[in-house]
Structure formats: C-alpha cells, structure tokens
Amino acid sequence: MGKIASLMKRLFLLVFFLLTLLRPAMVQGQQFNPIQPEESEAKFNIQKTQPSPELQLDFPNLNKIPYYHDRKQLSLIQRLEKRKQYNKVLPLLEKYVNNFGVQNFYKDTDLLWRLGQLHERHGNVEKAKALYRLVLKHHRSDVSEIKSYYDSLDQNTQDYYVPLDYYYELVEYRKSIVSYQPPKGVYLNMGNAINSPYADYGPTLSGENELLIFTSKRNVKGLQNRANEDLYYSKQNNGFWAEAQSFGKPINSIYNEGSACLSRDGKTLYFARCEAPDSYGNCDIYIATLQDDGTWGDIKNLGANVNSRAWDSQPTLSKQEDTLYFASDRLGGFGLSDIYYTYKTKSGSWAPAQNMGPVINTRESEVSPYLHPKFQVLYFSSRGQLYNFGDFDIYKTYLVQGKWQEPRNIGPLVNGRGSEYYFAIDAASENLYYARSEADDIKNLDLYSFPLPMEAHPLAVTKVEGTLTDSITHKPLSAVISIIDMDNGIEISSKYVRPDGSFEFSLIDNTRYMILIQSPDFFTIERELELRGDTSLDVMTSVIDYSIPMVFQNIEFEPNQSNITPEMEPILDEVAYFMIDHPTYRLEIAGHTDSAGDPDFNLSLSQDRADAIKRYIDRKVNIGGERIDAVGYGSSKPIREEQTEEDRRINRRVEFKIIKPRK
C-alpha cells in the first residue's frame, strides 16, 4: 500500500504544479514565442461514446471448423509465388486465410506473415499491421524478423509512456512550491475491511454500487491450511465499505466458489463452482436465484452449452443481460485460456459458447472479462497482447459496428510490473476496482480501488493528435506531453512524442484540457483545449541555442532601479520552472547597462539587477543559489556603439544563459 500511495501522491503533485505554469514570452536574439496550435474547427456535437471503426479481419469459420486445409489452393499459391506473380497471389492467399479455423493461427502463421508482406508491398499498411499483430499473438516459433517489420511500421503510431520514475524526479523538485492536500475518498489498497492476509480478488459491483462482491481464499481449514475459495460481500455506507461478510450457505459450500456477477435487479447471481458432483469440468458456471425470504437458492449449472470438461469461470453479463462472457481453458482454443461468449436464444436457453476470436485471444492466457454496465466496452486481463507493463495487464476493447476492436492497454497508472486481474468499474465510471499483486509476490492478490485514469475510461474515445516541429527547420522535436483534465480531474498518463514528432491521446469529448509540452530543448508550451470532436494540433516552437545568451524583451528595469516589476514576473517564472524541470542545469544571469553616467555606479547597478533576478528565481522555486551565477558587467560589454537612444536601449539588457550538464 505504501508504494502505491506514494506514487498517487506524486502524480497529484505533478498535476497541481503543471496547472500553475505560465505562457512563454517573447525574447530577442532567440525567439521563444511558440506558434500556437491550430485547432480543427470541430462543431459542438453529441458526446462520442465509441471510437472510430478500425480495420477488421473477418474469419467466419472460427467457431465452425477447427482447421482449414486446401492442398490444391496452397499448391497454386506457391507456384504463383515462385513466378513472382504477386498480383494473382494476393486475392488467392487472402481468400485462403479468411477460411482459417482456430488451429490455423498457430499451425499456419507463415501464411498470415506472407499475406501481410503482400499487403505492405501493395501499400495497404493498416492491413499489413493487422496481420503482423496476429502473427505476433499466435506464433509458436521465432518471430524476431516479423517483430522488426511490425515495429518499423508501428513506431510512429504506438504510445511511448513516460516511466513512473520520471514523475518521482519531477515532484521531488516541486515540493517547495506546491502545497498538496490528498483528494478525499481516493482509495488505493482497499484495506483490512476488504482484504485479508490471503488472496482476495474477483470484484464485481451491484448496479447502484451499493454492494461489492468478491472472491477470497481466507477460509483456511485443516492441518495443511488448505484454502477454500468463497464469495464475500461488502455494503457501502456513506462512501466507505463495511467489513466483508461471507455469502454463507448455500452459495458457499465445501467446494470452491468465486468470480461472481449480479443481474441488474439483484435477483440472479452468476458464479463459478469447482469440483462439484454436477460439474461438467473442474470448474463450471452456475446461477442462483434470490428467494422471497432474502436467501439464495435454486442453484443450477448453466449446462453443457456453456460449460465444458475443462475450467469455465469468471462470468460477466451484457447490459441487456442476453449475452454472457467468460473465461475457459477448454480444448480447441487459441491459448492457455481464452474468452468465450454465449447468448440467449428465443427460447430463453443459452446457445453453444463461441470463442471471441484471434484479436482478443492469443497463444497465452486471457482471463477475467468484464463488460461495462452502460457502454459496449469489454475489459479483460491478458499476458499475450503486444504491449504490456508486467505479467498480466488489463486491456479494453470496444464493440464498434458489431466488431471488437484491437485491445488497448489501459496504461501504467493501472498496470504495473506484477499482475492485474478482475477489473471492474462503478456505474458512474468514476472509480475502478481490481486485483493486483506485486512483482515479488505474484500469487498474493489484494483488491485495489482508486479514481479511474483516462486510459481506462470507457468514454475516452475522442482523438487528439498532432505534431511537434521546429519552427525554423520543420524537423520533429522530442518532448514529454502532459494533458490535464480541467473539468473532471481525471489523471492522464504523460507520453513522449513519437520519433516522427507525432503524438496522440484518447480523451473525453466536450471537456476542457490543458496541454503541456516540456523539453530541455525549449521552454514549456501551454495550450488550453476545449475538446469538440476529433482534433488535430500542429505545434511549432523555437529551440534553445545554449551557446547564445537569451535577452527577454520584457526584462527592462526602471531607470537607475533594480526592483523586479510585475511585467517581468511571467518570463522569470518561466525560467524558474525550466530550472525546476531540469535540476542538473545551471543558469548564468548577466546584467548590462549603457555607457551613460558614472561607470562605477553602472557596474553596481548591473550587479544589483542580476542579484535581484537571482533572488526572485530562488524564492520562486527554492532551487538553491549554487545553481545560479549572477554577475554585473556595467557598460563594459556593449552590443552596439551608442549613437542613438535605440543603441543605448539595446545595451541596457539582462542576458540569461542556460548551461547544460556535461554528459
């Protein structure tokens, strides 16, 4: 709990500090007035609840045949390939691959690879990437060459999240300028009222978030301390969860029970029971009905259309309660365990379960599906998807036009180095609940809950994309982009700009955001965005030339005075914050006057002005005076020969030089 609490505190510190940053000012010599982004003129519209449709590959035979093989067609394809008649190969190979059954994905991954190469050759990069992803998810041999192909295509579309350690470094230097009060009601580890010294996992919520149901191994019996999995529940009272209680009999029995979900009316409980006499396999899915007297009864196995001779568990219901998703390790799947679904027929019975296919399932394990109670978003845990932060990570996928989209990792604020399972969200999409373990204790799961970050939010489907380039050379720049949700306070993971200078975030429509772009190469760029539909931003700025002193136009003192004026503060704040963001950099402040008047007075005045700026910056961010050198030169280093008042004005200046650390 301590490590996670510390992390969340640092993240909130970062958010509060970033909101205090000021816009950059104009400078002479080097111009640091970034060209502000041009926003797309998206008209106000109804809030988006789904992302735009993605390219989807269709495999209609998946749940019909285990393996597709046509020797004549393969021979023809091979002959055409040898003759390099690729225009003829492409439609034939595509038709062949479209007939794939489940076994083809691990037996014939070379055909997926070859088809992807043909599409890439013909310029259909998106289809090539979709095929390469399938190879990487289902291969049974060395795919290093394929991964290099895919990475080369994907480097300018994938996310590059900032490591969490980076937050730590930033926050440590900002503590002196930001007072922090933790937001009320933020949960991390759910505490002793819910968690036990044993594994606790599988959370689910009632429709009104009044009841939390979960699985626990705390019921330990016998000389060998054998754990019996049971279902527990907790009721919420004034925002706090009460002490967990056992469901008791007849739900809990001498067998193992767990992974429950509740119907909207609270009268039907779906759950898994293992090793029972009426089970088809080692674990099956059952239902129980709430009786008139408030007890549970009428427990029934869902039957052979749903359950198999293997492990079937972790059910979740669709919003209409006519479709049931669950995990199973039955034979005939893609990996160690897959996600399946079944639906109610017109007669009210459950149809034969079907595999969700090769985009959702991989050669590894997919478990703990959870369907959002309001939106067509499925969350699940996997260790076989392409982007992960630890062992098992949680992903989300959207149902768009009847097709499940490519799963998205919900980011480093949820997924860590250990394992994360059993994701659930409250009805208002404000808080998440899930089970996780630390990397050094993988099997000991605890339940966690805290505010839902943007990457996990079901409504984060409006795309903000853009490019960051040098205003002179038009080449891509490197930077960290942070986005602050100004309406809801939802945490958003910061990202690095991609190698080609592009960036992309999925955010909530009709919401105000602050975009902050930070780099040692330029002063922080700040932009407020009121999101109205998918938006494109083109951001250009000038790079700091560390070999040339900077002269800021608004750093002009009153005659014979060394007081900091309000007009100076915005740019001095910007310099101060830059020094905070880059704690190993040094700053030189050089004061200069014109040649009018007494040279000794001018020397003293220039020193006073440089010292005043140094004191202001040190008070602002408390970085320590040893990182700042302030020197007054009087009139000894003029830029121009003083023949006019303009010449004298230019010579009256303060120069700033930022010194990068030696590598």
ZAVEXSE-590944 format. One line per 4 residues: number of its first residue (from 1); their letters; for each residue z, y, x of C-alpha. Coordinates in nm, 2 decimals. Layout:
N
NUM	A	Z:Y:X  ... .
END
This chain:
663
1	MGKI	0.00:0.00:0.00  0.09:0.24:0.28  -0.26:0.23:0.44  -0.44:0.28:0.11 .
5	ASLM	-0.21:0.56:0.01  -0.26:0.74:0.34  -0.64:0.71:0.30  -0.64:0.85:-0.05 .
9	KRLF	-0.42:1.14:0.06  -0.66:1.22:0.34  -0.96:1.21:0.10  -0.80:1.45:-0.14 .
13	LLVF	-0.71:1.68:0.15  -1.07:1.68:0.25  -1.18:1.77:-0.10  -0.94:2.06:-0.14 .
17	FLLT	-1.03:2.20:0.20  -1.40:2.19:0.15  -1.37:2.39:-0.17  -1.24:2.68:0.04 .
21	LLRP	-1.54:2.71:0.27  -1.74:3.04:0.25  -2.11:3.10:0.26  -2.27:3.17:0.61 .
25	AMVQ	-2.35:3.52:0.71  -2.65:3.69:0.89  -2.64:3.72:1.27  -2.85:3.89:1.52 .
29	GQQF	-3.01:3.71:1.81  -2.97:3.38:1.64  -3.02:3.39:1.27  -2.77:3.18:1.07 .
33	NPIQ	-2.86:3.26:0.72  -2.98:2.92:0.59  -3.27:2.92:0.35  -3.10:2.81:0.03 .
37	PEES	-3.24:2.51:-0.15  -3.49:2.55:-0.43  -3.36:2.35:-0.73  -3.60:2.18:-0.96 .
41	EAKF	-3.62:2.36:-1.29  -3.48:2.07:-1.50  -3.42:2.18:-1.85  -3.09:2.10:-2.02 .
45	NIQK	-3.12:1.76:-2.18  -2.90:1.49:-2.32  -2.69:1.33:-2.06  -2.85:1.04:-1.88 .
49	TQPS	-2.68:0.70:-1.92  -2.93:0.49:-1.73  -3.12:0.52:-1.41  -3.50:0.54:-1.40 .
53	PELQ	-3.66:0.19:-1.42  -3.72:0.02:-1.09  -4.00:-0.22:-0.99  -3.90:-0.56:-1.11 .
57	LDFP	-4.05:-0.90:-1.02  -4.07:-1.15:-1.31  -4.01:-1.52:-1.27  -4.04:-1.67:-1.62 .
61	NLNK	-3.99:-2.04:-1.51  -3.64:-1.98:-1.36  -3.45:-2.14:-1.64  -3.72:-2.39:-1.74 .
65	IPYY	-3.81:-2.59:-1.42  -3.62:-2.65:-1.10  -3.92:-2.64:-0.87  -4.28:-2.54:-0.89 .
69	HDRK	-4.55:-2.70:-0.67  -4.93:-2.70:-0.69  -5.08:-2.86:-0.39  -5.44:-2.76:-0.47 .
73	QLSL	-5.35:-2.39:-0.51  -5.15:-2.39:-0.19  -5.44:-2.55:0.00  -5.68:-2.29:-0.14 .
77	IQRL	-5.44:-2.01:-0.04  -5.41:-2.15:0.31  -5.79:-2.18:0.35  -5.84:-1.82:0.24 .
81	EKRK	-5.57:-1.70:0.48  -5.74:-1.87:0.77  -6.06:-1.69:0.68  -5.86:-1.36:0.66 .
85	QYNK	-5.98:-1.31:0.30  -5.66:-1.13:0.21  -5.80:-0.96:-0.10  -5.85:-1.30:-0.25 .
89	VLPL	-5.52:-1.44:-0.12  -5.31:-1.17:-0.28  -5.37:-1.24:-0.65  -5.35:-1.62:-0.60 .
93	LEKY	-5.03:-1.61:-0.40  -4.87:-1.36:-0.64  -4.95:-1.59:-0.94  -4.81:-1.89:-0.75 .
97	VNNF	-4.49:-1.71:-0.66  -4.45:-1.59:-1.02  -4.42:-1.95:-1.12  -4.12:-2.01:-0.90 .
101	GVQN	-3.82:-2.21:-1.02  -3.47:-2.18:-0.86  -3.53:-2.42:-0.58  -3.85:-2.24:-0.46 .
105	FYKD	-3.64:-1.95:-0.35  -3.47:-2.15:-0.07  -3.75:-2.40:-0.01  -4.05:-2.16:-0.01 .
109	TDLL	-3.91:-1.84:0.12  -4.20:-1.82:0.36  -4.43:-1.77:0.06  -4.22:-1.47:-0.05 .
113	WRLG	-4.24:-1.34:0.30  -4.62:-1.38:0.32  -4.67:-1.21:-0.02  -4.45:-0.92:0.09 .
117	QLHE	-4.66:-0.87:0.40  -4.98:-0.87:0.19  -4.84:-0.60:-0.04  -4.73:-0.40:0.26 .
121	RHGN	-5.08:-0.44:0.41  -5.23:-0.30:0.08  -4.98:-0.01:0.07  -4.75:-0.14:-0.20 .
125	VEKA	-4.44:-0.07:-0.01  -4.19:-0.09:-0.30  -4.32:-0.44:-0.40  -4.31:-0.55:-0.03 .
129	KALY	-3.94:-0.44:-0.01  -3.85:-0.62:-0.33  -4.00:-0.94:-0.19  -3.83:-0.89:0.15 .
133	RLVL	-3.50:-0.85:-0.02  -3.54:-1.18:-0.20  -3.61:-1.35:0.14  -3.30:-1.19:0.29 .
137	KHHR	-3.09:-1.30:-0.01  -3.21:-1.66:-0.03  -3.32:-1.77:0.32  -3.19:-2.09:0.48 .
141	SDVS	-3.33:-2.02:0.83  -3.36:-1.74:1.09  -3.49:-1.42:0.93  -3.43:-1.17:1.21 .
145	EIKS	-3.80:-1.08:1.21  -3.81:-1.03:0.84  -3.49:-0.82:0.86  -3.65:-0.59:1.11 .
149	YYDS	-3.95:-0.54:0.89  -3.73:-0.46:0.59  -3.51:-0.23:0.79  -3.81:-0.03:0.92 .
153	LDQN	-3.92:0.02:0.56  -3.57:0.09:0.43  -3.42:0.32:0.69  -3.53:0.63:0.50 .
157	TQDY	-3.41:0.51:0.16  -3.08:0.34:0.23  -2.74:0.51:0.23  -2.56:0.59:0.55 .
161	YVPL	-2.19:0.63:0.45  -1.96:0.82:0.68  -1.69:0.59:0.82  -1.35:0.65:0.66 .
165	DYYY	-1.20:0.72:1.01  -1.41:1.04:1.01  -1.21:1.16:0.71  -0.89:1.10:0.91 .
169	ELVE	-1.01:1.31:1.20  -1.11:1.60:0.98  -0.79:1.60:0.78  -0.56:1.60:1.08 .
173	YRKS	-0.70:1.93:1.19  -0.69:2.08:0.84  -0.33:2.01:0.76  -0.23:2.35:0.89 .
177	IVSY	-0.45:2.54:0.65  -0.43:2.33:0.33  -0.12:2.26:0.13  -0.15:1.93:-0.05 .
181	QPPK	0.01:1.80:-0.37  -0.10:1.45:-0.47  -0.25:1.44:-0.82  -0.02:1.29:-1.08 .
185	GVYL	-0.09:0.95:-1.21  -0.30:0.82:-0.92  -0.24:0.45:-0.88  -0.30:0.26:-0.56 .
189	NMGN	-0.14:-0.08:-0.54  -0.01:-0.13:-0.90  0.34:-0.20:-0.77  0.61:-0.46:-0.84 .
193	AINS	0.59:-0.43:-1.22  0.25:-0.60:-1.20  0.21:-0.76:-0.85  0.42:-1.04:-0.71 .
197	PYAD	0.46:-1.19:-0.36  0.18:-1.44:-0.47  -0.18:-1.39:-0.56  -0.24:-1.15:-0.86 .
201	YGPT	-0.60:-1.09:-0.98  -0.85:-1.10:-1.27  -0.76:-0.78:-1.45  -0.90:-0.70:-1.80 .
205	LSGE	-0.82:-0.43:-2.04  -0.80:-0.41:-2.42  -1.04:-0.17:-2.59  -0.78:0.11:-2.60 .
209	NELL	-0.64:0.05:-2.26  -0.30:-0.04:-2.41  -0.30:-0.39:-2.27  -0.36:-0.52:-1.92 .
213	IFTS	-0.42:-0.89:-1.89  -0.44:-1.06:-1.55  -0.40:-1.39:-1.37  -0.12:-1.48:-1.13 .
217	KRNV	0.00:-1.77:-0.91  0.36:-1.66:-0.93  0.46:-1.96:-1.13  0.55:-2.19:-0.83 .
221	KGLQ	0.71:-2.53:-0.90  0.81:-2.85:-0.72  0.93:-2.93:-0.38  0.58:-2.84:-0.24 .
225	NRAN	0.58:-2.50:-0.41  0.26:-2.57:-0.59  0.13:-2.27:-0.78  0.03:-2.29:-1.14 .
229	EDLY	-0.22:-2.02:-1.24  -0.11:-1.85:-1.56  -0.21:-1.55:-1.77  0.02:-1.25:-1.78 .
233	YSKQ	0.00:-0.92:-1.97  0.15:-0.57:-1.94  0.16:-0.29:-2.20  0.10:0.07:-2.11 .
237	NNGF	0.37:0.32:-2.22  0.32:0.69:-2.15  0.08:0.62:-1.87  0.29:0.36:-1.70 .
241	WAEA	0.26:-0.02:-1.71  0.56:-0.21:-1.82  0.70:-0.52:-1.65  0.44:-0.80:-1.67 .
245	QSFG	0.51:-1.09:-1.91  0.37:-1.44:-1.93  0.15:-1.52:-2.23  0.36:-1.83:-2.27 .
249	KPIN	0.26:-2.14:-2.46  0.01:-2.25:-2.59  -0.22:-2.03:-2.37  -0.03:-2.11:-2.05 .
253	SIYN	0.01:-2.49:-2.01  0.07:-2.75:-1.74  -0.29:-2.68:-1.65  -0.43:-2.37:-1.47 .
257	EGSA	-0.53:-2.07:-1.69  -0.68:-1.74:-1.59  -0.97:-1.49:-1.59  -0.94:-1.38:-1.95 .
261	CLSR	-1.12:-1.12:-2.16  -1.03:-1.00:-2.51  -1.26:-0.92:-2.81  -1.26:-0.56:-2.93 .
265	DGKT	-1.04:-0.64:-3.23  -0.79:-0.81:-3.00  -0.81:-1.14:-3.21  -1.01:-1.36:-2.98 .
269	LYFA	-0.92:-1.44:-2.62  -1.17:-1.60:-2.38  -1.02:-1.76:-2.08  -1.06:-2.04:-1.82 .
273	RCEA	-0.86:-2.36:-1.82  -0.88:-2.61:-1.54  -0.82:-2.99:-1.51  -0.76:-3.02:-1.89 .
277	PDSY	-0.84:-3.35:-2.06  -1.10:-3.19:-2.29  -1.28:-3.01:-2.00  -1.64:-3.09:-1.91 .
281	GNCD	-1.58:-3.00:-1.54  -1.29:-2.90:-1.33  -1.27:-2.55:-1.50  -1.41:-2.46:-1.84 .
285	IYIA	-1.42:-2.15:-2.06  -1.21:-2.17:-2.38  -1.13:-1.94:-2.67  -0.80:-1.88:-2.85 .
289	TLQD	-0.75:-1.70:-3.19  -0.47:-1.47:-3.28  -0.27:-1.61:-3.57  -0.12:-1.43:-3.87 .
293	DGTW	0.22:-1.46:-3.72  0.12:-1.29:-3.39  0.10:-1.61:-3.19  -0.21:-1.75:-3.02 .
297	GDIK	-0.36:-2.08:-3.14  -0.68:-2.27:-3.24  -0.77:-2.32:-2.87  -1.12:-2.46:-2.83 .
301	NLGA	-1.35:-2.55:-2.55  -1.68:-2.34:-2.57  -1.88:-2.66:-2.54  -2.15:-2.82:-2.33 .
305	NVNS	-2.40:-2.54:-2.38  -2.17:-2.31:-2.19  -1.96:-2.53:-1.97  -2.08:-2.78:-1.70 .
309	RAWD	-1.94:-3.06:-1.50  -1.85:-2.81:-1.23  -1.64:-2.49:-1.22  -1.70:-2.23:-1.50 .
313	SQPT	-1.48:-1.93:-1.53  -1.44:-1.55:-1.54  -1.60:-1.47:-1.88  -1.69:-1.11:-1.99 .
317	LSKQ	-1.83:-1.00:-2.32  -2.11:-0.77:-2.40  -2.04:-0.46:-2.62  -2.18:-0.63:-2.93 .
321	EDTL	-1.99:-0.95:-2.83  -2.31:-1.15:-2.87  -2.36:-1.23:-2.50  -2.11:-1.39:-2.26 .
325	YFAS	-2.15:-1.36:-1.88  -1.95:-1.58:-1.65  -1.95:-1.74:-1.30  -2.03:-2.10:-1.22 .
329	DRLG	-2.08:-2.32:-0.92  -2.28:-2.58:-1.12  -2.58:-2.76:-0.96  -2.91:-2.60:-0.99 .
333	GFGL	-2.81:-2.25:-0.89  -2.92:-2.02:-0.61  -2.60:-2.03:-0.41  -2.24:-2.14:-0.38 .
337	SDIY	-2.16:-1.98:-0.72  -2.39:-1.78:-0.95  -2.36:-1.56:-1.25  -2.48:-1.70:-1.58 .
341	YTYK	-2.51:-1.58:-1.93  -2.52:-1.73:-2.28  -2.59:-1.56:-2.62  -2.50:-1.64:-2.98 .
345	TKSG	-2.78:-1.79:-3.19  -2.84:-1.71:-3.55  -2.61:-2.00:-3.65  -2.33:-1.84:-3.45 .
349	SWAP	-2.32:-2.11:-3.18  -2.37:-2.04:-2.81  -2.71:-2.10:-2.66  -2.76:-2.31:-2.34 .
353	AQNM	-2.64:-2.10:-2.05  -2.91:-1.94:-1.82  -2.90:-1.82:-1.46  -2.93:-1.44:-1.42 .
357	GPVI	-3.19:-1.48:-1.15  -3.26:-1.42:-0.78  -3.20:-1.04:-0.79  -2.84:-1.08:-0.90 .
361	NTRE	-2.76:-1.42:-0.74  -2.80:-1.51:-0.37  -2.76:-1.81:-0.14  -2.39:-1.71:-0.11 .
365	SEVS	-2.13:-1.65:-0.39  -2.15:-1.42:-0.69  -1.83:-1.41:-0.90  -1.61:-1.21:-1.14 .
369	PYLH	-1.87:-1.04:-1.36  -1.75:-0.75:-1.57  -1.96:-0.57:-1.84  -1.87:-0.21:-1.91 .
373	PKFQ	-1.73:-0.17:-2.26  -1.97:0.12:-2.35  -2.27:0.11:-2.12  -2.52:-0.15:-2.01 .
377	VLYF	-2.37:-0.18:-1.66  -2.26:-0.51:-1.51  -2.01:-0.52:-1.22  -1.96:-0.82:-1.00 .
381	SSRG	-1.84:-0.94:-0.67  -2.07:-1.09:-0.40  -2.09:-1.18:-0.04  -2.46:-1.23:-0.03 .
385	QLYN	-2.61:-0.89:-0.12  -2.78:-0.69:0.15  -2.52:-0.41:0.20  -2.16:-0.48:0.23 .
389	FGDF	-1.84:-0.34:0.40  -1.64:-0.66:0.42  -1.62:-1.01:0.29  -1.67:-0.99:-0.09 .
393	DIYK	-1.78:-0.65:-0.21  -1.82:-0.52:-0.57  -2.16:-0.42:-0.69  -2.30:-0.27:-1.01 .
397	TYLV	-2.64:-0.33:-1.18  -2.80:-0.16:-1.48  -2.99:-0.32:-1.76  -3.30:-0.10:-1.80 .
401	QGKW	-3.58:-0.19:-2.03  -3.45:-0.54:-2.06  -3.44:-0.60:-1.68  -3.14:-0.60:-1.45 .
405	QEPR	-3.19:-0.36:-1.16  -3.12:-0.42:-0.79  -2.74:-0.43:-0.74  -2.58:-0.12:-0.58 .
409	NIGP	-2.27:-0.14:-0.36  -2.01:0.08:-0.52  -1.92:0.23:-0.18  -1.64:0.24:0.08 .
413	LVNG	-1.38:0.41:-0.14  -1.35:0.07:-0.32  -1.49:-0.19:-0.09  -1.31:-0.24:0.24 .
417	RGSE	-1.30:-0.49:0.53  -1.13:-0.75:0.32  -1.24:-0.89:-0.02  -1.26:-0.72:-0.35 .
421	YYFA	-1.29:-0.91:-0.68  -1.24:-0.88:-1.06  -1.35:-0.53:-1.12  -1.26:-0.36:-1.45 .
425	IDAA	-1.28:0.00:-1.58  -1.09:0.16:-1.86  -1.28:0.27:-2.17  -1.30:0.64:-2.07 .
429	SENL	-1.44:0.54:-1.72  -1.15:0.72:-1.55  -0.96:0.45:-1.37  -1.07:0.13:-1.20 .
433	YYAR	-0.87:-0.19:-1.18  -0.95:-0.47:-0.93  -0.81:-0.73:-0.70  -0.83:-0.70:-0.32 .
437	SEAD	-0.69:-0.84:-0.01  -0.65:-0.71:0.35  -0.88:-0.85:0.62  -0.58:-1.01:0.79 .
441	DIKN	-0.46:-1.18:0.47  -0.77:-1.27:0.28  -0.62:-1.50:0.02  -0.32:-1.29:-0.09 .
445	LDLY	-0.47:-1.07:-0.36  -0.30:-0.78:-0.53  -0.40:-0.56:-0.82  -0.50:-0.21:-0.74 .
449	SFPL	-0.59:0.09:-0.97  -0.69:0.45:-0.89  -0.94:0.71:-1.01  -1.30:0.59:-1.04 .
453	PMEA	-1.51:0.72:-0.75  -1.87:0.84:-0.82  -2.04:0.54:-0.66  -1.87:0.31:-0.92 .
457	HPLA	-1.91:0.54:-1.22  -2.14:0.40:-1.49  -2.28:0.74:-1.56  -2.37:0.82:-1.20 .
461	VTKV	-2.74:0.78:-1.27  -2.89:1.13:-1.22  -3.06:1.15:-0.88  -3.01:1.44:-0.64 .
465	EGTL	-3.24:1.40:-0.34  -3.36:1.63:-0.08  -3.45:1.70:0.28  -3.27:1.89:0.56 .
469	TDSI	-3.50:2.05:0.82  -3.50:2.31:1.10  -3.64:2.64:0.96  -3.84:2.70:1.29 .
473	THKP	-3.97:2.36:1.39  -3.95:2.20:1.04  -3.82:1.88:1.21  -3.54:1.68:1.04 .
477	LSAV	-3.18:1.76:1.12  -2.88:1.54:1.14  -2.57:1.62:0.94  -2.29:1.50:0.71 .
481	ISII	-2.34:1.58:0.34  -2.03:1.61:0.12  -2.05:1.67:-0.26  -1.76:1.80:-0.46 .
485	DMDN	-1.73:1.73:-0.83  -1.61:2.07:-0.96  -1.58:1.96:-1.33  -1.41:1.62:-1.32 .
489	GIEI	-1.27:1.60:-0.97  -1.43:1.26:-0.91  -1.43:1.15:-0.55  -1.78:1.11:-0.39 .
493	SSKY	-1.83:0.94:-0.06  -1.99:1.16:0.21  -2.31:1.04:0.38  -2.51:1.10:0.69 .
497	VRPD	-2.85:1.25:0.65  -3.11:0.97:0.70  -3.33:0.96:1.01  -3.62:1.14:0.84 .
501	GSFE	-3.39:1.42:0.72  -3.37:1.30:0.36  -3.06:1.24:0.15  -2.98:1.11:-0.19 .
505	FSLI	-2.69:1.09:-0.43  -2.65:0.95:-0.78  -2.43:1.18:-0.98  -2.33:1.25:-1.34 .
509	DNTR	-2.57:1.47:-1.54  -2.46:1.80:-1.69  -2.19:1.85:-1.43  -2.12:2.12:-1.16 .
513	YMIL	-2.11:2.02:-0.80  -2.06:2.19:-0.46  -2.29:2.06:-0.19  -2.16:2.10:0.17 .
517	IQSP	-2.38:2.02:0.47  -2.19:2.00:0.81  -2.31:1.95:1.16  -2.23:2.07:1.52 .
521	DFFT	-2.59:2.20:1.53  -2.55:2.47:1.26  -2.29:2.65:1.05  -2.18:2.48:0.73 .
525	IERE	-2.43:2.52:0.44  -2.27:2.55:0.10  -2.46:2.53:-0.23  -2.33:2.52:-0.59 .
529	LELR	-2.54:2.30:-0.82  -2.53:2.27:-1.20  -2.70:1.94:-1.25  -2.95:1.92:-1.53 .
533	GDTS	-3.16:1.61:-1.48  -3.30:1.46:-1.16  -3.31:1.73:-0.89  -3.48:1.78:-0.56 .
537	LDVM	-3.35:2.01:-0.29  -3.53:2.13:0.02  -3.28:2.28:0.27  -3.37:2.46:0.58 .
541	TSVI	-3.14:2.63:0.84  -3.14:2.76:1.20  -3.00:2.55:1.48  -2.73:2.70:1.71 .
545	DYSI	-2.86:2.76:2.06  -2.55:2.71:2.26  -2.70:2.88:2.57  -2.73:3.21:2.38 .
549	PMVF	-2.44:3.42:2.27  -2.43:3.50:1.89  -2.39:3.85:1.76  -2.30:3.88:1.40 .
553	QNIE	-2.42:4.18:1.21  -2.11:4.24:1.01  -1.87:4.23:1.31  -1.86:4.61:1.35 .
557	FEPN	-1.53:4.79:1.42  -1.44:5.14:1.32  -1.48:5.39:1.60  -1.20:5.36:1.86 .
561	QSNI	-1.04:5.09:1.64  -0.96:4.72:1.68  -0.85:4.63:1.33  -1.01:4.34:1.15 .
565	TPEM	-1.18:4.47:0.84  -1.24:4.28:0.51  -1.61:4.28:0.58  -1.56:4.08:0.90 .
569	EPIL	-1.35:3.81:0.74  -1.62:3.59:0.58  -1.81:3.52:0.91  -1.48:3.50:1.11 .
573	DEVA	-1.37:3.24:0.86  -1.69:3.05:0.91  -1.65:3.05:1.29  -1.28:2.94:1.24 .
577	YFMI	-1.38:2.65:1.01  -1.65:2.54:1.25  -1.39:2.52:1.52  -1.17:2.31:1.29 .
581	DHPT	-1.46:2.08:1.21  -1.53:2.03:1.58  -1.19:2.00:1.76  -1.33:1.94:2.10 .
585	YRLE	-1.54:2.26:2.11  -1.43:2.58:2.28  -1.50:2.94:2.18  -1.56:3.25:2.40 .
589	IAGH	-1.53:3.59:2.25  -1.67:3.88:2.45  -1.60:4.24:2.34  -1.85:4.52:2.45 .
593	TDSA	-1.87:4.90:2.40  -2.13:5.16:2.46  -2.11:5.39:2.76  -1.98:5.69:2.58 .
597	GDPD	-1.63:5.81:2.67  -1.39:5.70:2.93  -1.48:5.36:3.09  -1.11:5.26:3.12 .
601	FNLS	-1.05:5.33:2.75  -1.37:5.14:2.66  -1.25:4.84:2.87  -0.91:4.84:2.70 .
605	LSQD	-1.07:4.88:2.35  -1.31:4.59:2.40  -1.03:4.37:2.51  -0.82:4.47:2.21 .
609	RADA	-1.11:4.39:1.98  -1.17:4.05:2.14  -0.79:3.97:2.12  -0.78:4.08:1.75 .
613	IKRY	-1.06:3.83:1.66  -0.88:3.56:1.86  -0.56:3.62:1.68  -0.73:3.62:1.34 .
617	IDRK	-0.90:3.29:1.41  -0.59:3.13:1.55  -0.38:3.24:1.24  -0.65:3.12:1.01 .
621	VNIG	-0.68:2.76:1.13  -0.40:2.73:1.39  -0.61:2.55:1.64  -0.42:2.68:1.94 .
625	GERI	-0.51:2.97:2.17  -0.60:2.75:2.46  -0.94:2.67:2.29  -1.04:3.04:2.26 .
629	DAVG	-1.11:3.28:2.55  -1.12:3.65:2.47  -1.25:3.89:2.73  -1.33:4.26:2.71 .
633	YGSS	-1.61:4.39:2.92  -1.62:4.75:2.81  -1.96:4.91:2.88  -2.03:4.70:3.19 .
637	KPIR	-2.29:4.47:3.03  -2.52:4.67:2.81  -2.82:4.51:2.64  -3.02:4.83:2.63 .
641	EEQT	-3.04:5.15:2.82  -2.88:5.40:2.60  -3.13:5.67:2.50  -3.07:5.67:2.12 .
645	EEDR	-2.79:5.61:1.88  -2.95:5.28:1.79  -2.93:5.17:2.15  -2.56:5.26:2.16 .
649	RINR	-2.50:5.07:1.83  -2.66:4.75:1.97  -2.45:4.77:2.29  -2.13:4.80:2.07 .
653	RVEF	-2.10:4.44:1.99  -1.89:4.13:1.99  -2.05:3.81:2.13  -1.95:3.46:2.03 .
657	KIIK	-2.03:3.17:2.24  -1.95:2.81:2.13  -1.91:2.57:2.42  -1.99:2.20:2.35 .
661	PRK	-1.78:1.95:2.53  -1.93:1.76:2.82  -2.04:1.41:2.74 .
END
